[in-house]
Amino acid sequence: MQRTKSTINNLIWAFLGQGIGLIISFIARIIFIKILGAEYLGLNGLFTNILTVLTLAELGVGSAIIYSLYKPLAEKDNEKLKMLMNLYKKVYRIIGIIILIIGMLITPFLNVFIKDMPNIANISLIYILFVINTSVSYFYSFKRNLIIADQNRYIATIYRYACYIVMNIIQIGYILIFKEYFGYLIIQIIFTIIENILVSIKANKMYPYLKEKEVNKLDKDTKNEIIKNTKAMMMHKVGGIVVNSTDNILISIFVGLTEVGKYSNYILIITALNTIISQIYSSLTAGVGNLYVEKDKNKMYEVFKKVNFLTFAVTFFSSIFSMILFNDAIQIMSNKDYLFTIPVVFVIVLNFYIATMRKSVLSFREATGLFYKDRYKAILEAGINLLASIILAKQFGIIGILIGTTISSITTCVWIEPYILYKYCFEKKLREYFSEYFKYIILTLIVGGLCFYICSLISLNIVLGIIVKISVTLIITCAIFIIFFRKSEEYRYFVNLIKNIIYKIKSIFK
């Protein structure tokens, strides 16, 4: 009951924060494009991806240490927690310095990543501000992860979105008044520092032992486990970054910076969706980790089946609505010059579908420490993605790069990750999982195709058209979803859970 209560609490605040954050991001992006233009937008997307690649310096140590926190948190072993957090602090400060140094060393070679160098002054200085913002985030963020591991993610969420919303409002005002980019980035750095300091102060109040000077050394077994898990997570980190963060770099190299700007608009929406959806799994992971300490495989499996059904429901609705509304949303945000063709949009949504359907498996893998078992999968996935994307980019351009991501996911993640989870956590066969998986994807394709065809017949002005398309798609998807799943145990469980969440939200605003 406590795990469920914590999860619901975390979800409510996550959705509230992300919902407001999404609206403000959308407004900020419209103003950014109107005043600064596509080249600045492309530069913003490119440098963000380069810095994401640089976070390889983190080597997955964060996930390894978070996993090691679950047991001492459950057992209230403050001495062990103090030792782990002391190690965490030292490692993260070293990582922040490494990112700063390596990032600076890349500065002279920026022209390698940009096919057509834009007419933007001081590009190197802009890049250096991105490096500083990424680096400083590591000096205090380790304390945030203790709060999250202790099933109190909502606290970190409140600080995150409060700072994010205020930052965006100030950035919007700055661009409108001064119409320049450097101050925009400096504001971002200032708020990164403010947020991390506020979270650090809160963590010190919640866990007073973090301020104690005397800290014992970790035992050898714990160190060895962290090293082993860090090695595994390093491979996952490499794989994840190559797959998720190199598309903008490859588009810039093979297609051009303007196309990066166009793609960044789509990725803004995809990232917003992913952030909202990820709140579900981030809120769940600590609870699952706490449950795993009890070593009840049957209970774990029952929870997983519910989470996997939830994953499909979220993916089903978000994928179909994305396919229907993507280009309309981009057109409102900018104009028709920023739109991709329907085949490109379909591949973007397909990659989103595949990635989102993995989230239930990945959240259980993180919580149970099974990332060591499929560590080589990540390297294989990265190699296939990079090779396929480069080969197809030369032949087909941007759609080839995106299909490279699709190929790497299907040939590795889609089957290896559930195989590891079912074999080592649940000790069950995969037949049931894939039977459900293929049923889900066929239903999504049929319903999505039906909605897309009907919506393509709607010919109205863009705002009214969006309203009608949302209404039509909502009626069709909800009706078919309820017809298909109304008798399932998982469906009934979540109907009752939603009622509880609505009651919880009402109580917050009373």
N, C-alpha and C positions, 0 to 999 in steps of 0.2 A: 504493500500500500504506500509506503514511504517513497519507493522508487517511482511508482506511478504518479504520485503527487508531485515529486520533484520534476519529472519529465513534463507534466502538464504545465507547471509553473514556468519552466524554461521555455516551452513552446509558445505560450501566450505572449511573453515579453519579446521573444525572438520575432514572432510574426508582427507584433505591433511596431517594433523598432524597424524591421526590414520593410514593412509596408510604407511607413513614413519616409524611410531612407530611399526607397525606390522612387517615390514621387519627386523628392527633392533632387535625386540623381537625374531623373528624366528632364526636369526643368533646367538643371545646370548644363546638361549635354546640349539642349536646344540653344541655349545662350552661348555656350562655348563654340558651337559650329557657326552660328550666325555672325559672331564677332571675330573669332580667330581663324575659322575656316578648316578645310579638310586636311591641309598639310600639318597643321599643329595637332589635329586629332590623330593623324597617322603617327606622328612623332611620339605622342603620348602613349599610344598603343604599343609601338615598337619598343620604347624604353622600358615600359612596364614589363614586357615579356623578357627583355634582356636581364632585367633585375630579378625576375622570377627564376631564370636559369641560374643566376648567381647564388640564389638561396640554396643551391646544392651544397654550399659550405655547411649548411645545417646538418647534413648527413643523416637526417632522420633521428637524431638523438632525442629530439623533443618527444616524438611518439614513443620511443623506447622507455624514456623516463616516466612519461604519463602512465604507461601500462604498469610500471613498477610502483606507482602511487596507490593503485586501487586497493591492494591488500592492506598496507599500513593504515590507509584511511578507514577501511572497514573495521580494522582492529584497534583504531585510535592510538596507533604507535607513533607518538609525536617525535620521539628521538630518531626513529628511522626516517620519518618525513623531513626532519630538520637536516639530516645528513644528505638525503636525496636532493633537497632544494638547494643546499650549499653547492653540491656538484653541478646542478642545473645552472645556477647563477654563473659559476666560473666558465662553464662550457659556452653559454650563450653570449657572454661578453667577449670571449675569444672569437666566436663566430661573427659577431658584429664588426670587430676589427678586421677580420679576414675579408668580409664582404666589402668593406670600405677600401681596403688596399687593392684587391683584385679589380673592383669596379673602377677605381682611378686608373689602373694600369691599362684598362681596355679603351680609355678615352681616345688615344691617338688613332685607333683602328675603327672608329664608328662608320667611316665611309664604306667599309666592307659589308655592313648590314643594310645599307641604303642604296638601291639601284640608281635612282635619280636624286642626287642631293638637292633638297629644296632651298629656296631663297629665304632662309630663316637665320637671323643673326645669332651668334653665340650658341650654336647647337651643343658644343662641348660643355659649356656652363650649365645648360638645361639638363644635360645628362648627369652631370656631377650632383645637381640638386636631387635627382632621382636616387642616386647612389646614397647620398647622405640620409634621405628619408627612410630607405630600406635598412640601412645600417643601424640607425638610432633605435629602431623598433625592437632590436634584440636586447637592449641593455636593461629593460625592466619587464619584458613580456613573460618571463619564466613564471612570475607569480600569478599571472592570469590563468595559467594552465593548472595550477593547484586548485584554484577556485572552481574551474570547470570539472576537474577530476573528482571533486567533492560534491558533484551533482548540483552545483550552484551557478550554472552557466548564465542564468538570467541576470546575475549581478554584473558579470563582464559584458553582457549584452546591453544593459542599460548605459553603462559608461561608453561602450563602443558607439552606439547610435546617437546618444546625446552629443558627443563630440563630433561625430560625422555630420549630423544635421546642422549644428552651429557652424562647422567648418564650411559646408557647402553654401550656406546663406552668405557668409562673409566672402567666399570666393566669387559668388555670383555678383555681389555688390562691387567687388574689386574690379572684375572684368568689365562690368557696365560703366564704371567710372573711369578706369585707367586704360582699358583695352590692351593689356599686355600680360605676358605669360609668366615672367619671373616672380612677381609678387604672388601670383596664384600658387606657384610651387612652394614658395617660402611659407605661406599660410598653411599648406599641407604638412610641412615639416614641423611647424610649431604645434599643430594639433596632434600629431603623432606623439610628440614628447609629452604634451599635457595629458593625453589619454593614458599613456603608460605610467606616468607619475601618479595619477589619481587611482588607477587600479592597484598600483604598488602600495599606496597608503591604505587602501581598503583591505588588501590582503594582510598587511601587518596588524590591522585591528582584529581581523577574523582569526588570525593564527599568530598570536603574540610570540610564539617560540621562534618565528622567523627572524626576530630582532636579536636573539641571544647570540653572544659572541663565541662562546665555547661550543664547538661542534666536533663530535667524534668522527673518526674515519669510517667509511663504509666497509662492511665485511667483504671478503674476497668473492664469495658466491654471488652476492648482489652485483658487484662490479662486473663479474664475468657474464652474468645474465644481461646486463645493460649493454656491454660490448657486443655480445652475440646479437641481440636485438637491433642494436644500432647498425651493425653490418648489413642485416637484412633490410632495415628501413632505408639505408643508403641506396640500395638497389631499387627499392620501390620509389624513392625520391627521384632518382635518375630517370626511371621509366615514366613516372607521372609528369615530370617537367618536360621531357622530350615530346611526349604525346600532347600535353595540354598547352605548352608555352612556346613552342617553336613555330606554330602556324604563321603568326604575324611576321616573324623573322624571315621565313621562307617566302611568304607573299612579298615582302619588301625586296628580297634578293631577286626573285624570279618574275614578279609582276610589276611592282612599283609601290611607292609610299601612299599614293592616292587610294589604291585598292585596300591598303592597310586601314586607312581611315574609314572606308566604307564597311569593311569587315568589323572594325571596332564598334560600330553602331549595333550590329547584330550581336556581337559578343557582350556588349553592355547589357542587353536584354537577357541573353543566355546566362551571363554571370549573375544578374539579379535573381533570375529564377533559381539558379543553382544555390545561391546564398540562402534564399528563402527555404528551399527544399532541404539543404544541408543542415538547417537549424533543427529539423526533425531528428536527424541521425546524430548530430552533435549532442542533442539533449538526451538521446537514448544511450549513447555509447558508455557514459559513466555508469548508468544504471545496469547495463548489460555486464560491464566489468565487475560491478558489485555482485551481481547475480552469479557470475562465473566462479567467484570465490567459494560459493556453496557447492560447486561440483555436481549439480543436478542436470544431467544431459537431457532428460526428457522435458524438464521444465524449460530449459534453454531452447529446445526444438519447438515447443509450443509457442514460445514468445517469437521465435524467428518466423514461423508461418504467418503470424499476425503482421509482423513488420514487413514481410515480403509482399503480402497482399496490399498493405498500405503503400508500399513502393510502387506497385503496379498502378494503383488508383491515382496516385500523384502524377506518375509518368504518363498515363493514359490521357488525363485531362490537359496537362500542361503541354504535351507534345502536339495534340490536335489543335488546341487554341493557338499555339505558336505558329503552326503551319498556316492557319487561316489568317492570322492577324499581323504576322511579321512585317510584310511590306507596307501595310497601311500604317503601322506604328512608326516605321522608319521614315515614311513620307511625311508624317506629321512632325517628326523630330528634325528633318532636314528638307529634302525635296526628292523628286524622281531620279535625279542624277546619282543618288546614293543607293539605289535599289539594285539588288542582285536578281538574276533570272530565277524562275521557279525551281529548276533542277538544282541550282546551288543552294537555295533555301531548304529544299528537301534534304540534302545531304547534311546541312547544318543541324536540322531538326533530328535527323536519323542519329547523328553522333550524340546529340543531347539525349535521345531516348536510350541508347545503349549505355551511356555513362550513368544516367539516372537509375536505370534498372539494376546497376551493380551496387547501389548504395547500401541496400540491406545486408548483402554479403560482406561488403567492406567494413561496415560498422561492427559486425560481429567478429570479423577478423581482427580489427584493431583492439576490441575489448578483450579478446581471448588470447592475444599475443601470437596468433598464427601467421603473422607476416613473415616469420622466419621460414615457414614451410614452402611458400611460393615465391621466394626471393628471386630466383632466376627467371621467373616469368616476366618480371618487370624489365629486365635487360633485353629479353627476347622481344617483348612488345615495343620497346624503344627502337631497337634495330630495325624491325619490320616497318614501323611507322616512318622513320627517317628515310629509309631506302625507298619505300613505296611512294612517299610524298615527293621526293626529289625526282624520281623517274616519271611519275604522272604529271608533275608540275611542268616539265619540259614539253609534254605533249598536250596537256589540257588546261594548263594555267591554274587558277585558284580552285576550281572544282577538283582537279587532280590532287592537290595538296590535302583537301578535306577528305577525299576518298581514301587517301593513304592512312588517315586516322581510323576510318571505318574498318579497313582491312586489318590493321594491327589489333584492334579491339576484338573483332570476331575470331581471329585465329589464336588469340591468347586468353584475354580476360574473361570472356563470356563463359568459357567452360572450365578453365583451370581454377579460378577463384572459388566457385561453388564446390568443385571437386575436393579441394583442400578442406574447406569448411565442413562438408558432409563426412569426409573420411576421418578427420582428426577431432572434430568437436562433437558432432552428432552420432558418428559411427553408423551412418545410414547410406543407402544407395541413392544415386542422383536421379533415378528415373522419375520420381514424383516432381522434383524441381523443374526438370526440363519439359515435362508434360505440361506443367502450368506455364512455363516461360513461353513455349511456342503457341499455346492457346492465347496468351496475353498479346503477343505481337501480331498474330493474325487478326484478332478482334480490333486492335488499334488501327491496323492498316485498312480494314474494311470500313470501320466507322469514320476514320479520318478521311478516307477517300470519298465517302458519301457526303460528309460535311463540306469538304473542299469543293466538290462538284456543285452542290446546292448554293453555296456562298458565291461561287464564280458567276452565277446567274443574277446576282444582286447588282444592280446598276444605280447607285445613288451617290450623292456627294460624300466625301471621305468620312466625315464625322458621323453622319446618319448611317452610312454604310457599315461602319464599325459597330454601332449600337445594334443594328439588325443582325449582323453576322454573329455577334456575341450571343444574342437572344436565340437565334436559330441553332447555333452550335451547342449552347447550353441545354436546350430542350432535347436535342437528339442524343447527345452524349449521356446526359443524366438518365433519360428514359431507358436506353439500351443497357447502361451499366446496372441500373436497378433490376431490370428484367433478368439479366444474366446472373447476378450475384446475390439477390435478395435472400436466398435461402441458405447461403453459406454462413458458417460459424463466425468467420472473420468479419464479414460484412455486419452482422448483428452486433459483434463486439465493438466495432468502431462507431456504429450509430449511437450506442450507449455512451461511449467515451466522448463523442462530440457533444452530447447533451450535458455531460459533466463539465466540459470546457466552457460551454456557453454559460452555464451557471457560475463558473469561476470568474469569467470576464465580467458578468453582471455584478458580482460581489466586489470586484476591484473598483468599479465606478460608482458604487453606492456611497 
